[in-house]
Amino acid sequence: MARIFVSYATPDRPVANEVSSWLRAAGHEPFLDDDLRDGISLGEDWEQRLYSELRRADAVIGVVTSSFVASN
């Protein structure tokens, strides 16, 4: 099982959720920032959490679309 950070632009959230579901079904542990189970909580230091999750990740998957390319 791998810990996988899923990076995406907000408009692509439905696609990121689908990718996350595929990964979870394959036995992996995906991280999505807005996941209700283990995403970033309201009031949490989001930047610190993102960097923490990136350090823990075995892999990063980018949902690369025109929205992703245009985002910061």
C-alpha positions, 0 to 999 in steps of 0.5 A: 500500500502506498500513500499518494498525494493527489494534487488538483485544481479546485474545478477538477475536484470531481476527477480528483475524487474519482482518482482517489476512489480508484486508488483506495479500491486498489489498496492505496491511501490517497490524500485529498485536501478536502476529503471528509475522512482525513483531509484538512479540517476547518481552522487547521493550518492548511499550508503546514498540513499540505507540506506534511502530507507531501513529506509522508507521501510515497508518490504524487499524482497530478490531475493535469488539466488546463485548470491545473496548469493555470492555477498557482 
